[in-house]
């Protein structure tokens, strides 16, 4: 396994995101039930719970050989990908934006024309 540092960083980032999401969800839930967030020592209980969950998740993922092997295989496959050069990326982006603007303009014109036709047909005085 060559990518141990990268895998550890990725799993740490995922664990951190889980902890932040838990902390973000805990505050409105406690507010809904009119509960306060008690302070334990120097930090709030919800922050402490989020940190413990994040650390626990990181340790559990790092000890799971299937997760680590899968992540290593994904990194190896991504290293085999031929990524486009900067010029190619810029050119493709310009093409996509141009085609999108053209289609948006065509649909806008189509909508305008049919709105005018509908106005003439439905609201003409007899």
N, C-alpha and C positions, 0 to 999 in steps of 0.2 A: 504494500500500500504506500504509494508515493505522495499522496495528497493529504496527509494527516492534518497539516496546519490549515489548509483551505477548508477541509471538512469541519474542523473544530470551529473555525470562524463562521461558517455558514450555519451550523447548528446553534452556535451562540447567538447569532443574529435572530434566528427563528425563535429561540427561547426568550430573547429580549422582547420580540414583538408579541409573543404570547403574554408575557408579564405586563406589558404596557396595555394590551387589550383588556386583560383582567382588571387592572387598576382603573381603566377608563369605564368599564362596565360596572364596577363596584360602587362608584360614587353615585350615579343616578339611581341605582337599585336601593342603596341605603337612604337616599333622599326620598324616594317613593314611599318607603315605609317609615319615614320620619325618624331615621336613626342617625346618630352622629358617627363620625369616623374617629374612634378613640386614638389618642396618641400614646404609644408604648415606647418609653425611653425618649428617643430623639426623632422618631418617625411614626407616621400613622399606621394603624393596623392594616389597612388595605394595601399600603405600599409594602409593608413587611410581608404580607401574604403573597403579593405579586412577586416579590424577590425570591421567596422560598419556592414558589411554583416554577419560576423561570430557572433557578438553579437546579431544582429537581428534574425538570424536563431536560435540561442540558445533560445532566449526568446520565439520565436514563437513555437518551438518544446516543450518547457517546459509548455507552456500554453495550448497546444493541448491535451485534455484528451485522445483521441484515441491513440496517439503516446505513451503517458506515460503508459496507461493501457496495450497496446501491449508489450512494453518493460518489464513491470512488469511481465506479463504472460510468456514471453520468459525466464526471469531470474528464475522464479519458476519452469518451465519445465526443464531448464538446471540443477537446483539443484537436480532433481529427477534422472538424468542420472548416471549410474554406470560407472565411469571412470576406465580404466585399471590401474593396478599398474605399477611401474617403470620397474620391471623385465619383465612383459608381453609386455610392449611397446618396450623394447630393443629386446626381442626375436622376436616379429613380424617385427620389422624393419630389423633385420638380415635376416629373411626369405624373406622379400620383396626385399632387395638388392641382396641377393643370387639368387633368381629366375630371377630377372632382368638381372644380369650378365650372367646367364646361357642362357637365351633367346637371349641376345645380341651376345654371342659367337656362338650360334647355327645359328643365322641369318647371322653373318659374315662368318662362314664356308660355309653355303649354297651359299652366294653371291660369295665367292671365287671359289668354285667348278664350279658353272654355268658360271662364267667369263672365267675360263680355258676351259671349254667345248665349249663355244661360240668361243673363240680364235682358238681352234683346228678345228672347223667345218667351220667357215667363212673365215679364213685366211690361209688355207692350199694351197700350190702351186699345181696347176693341171698340 
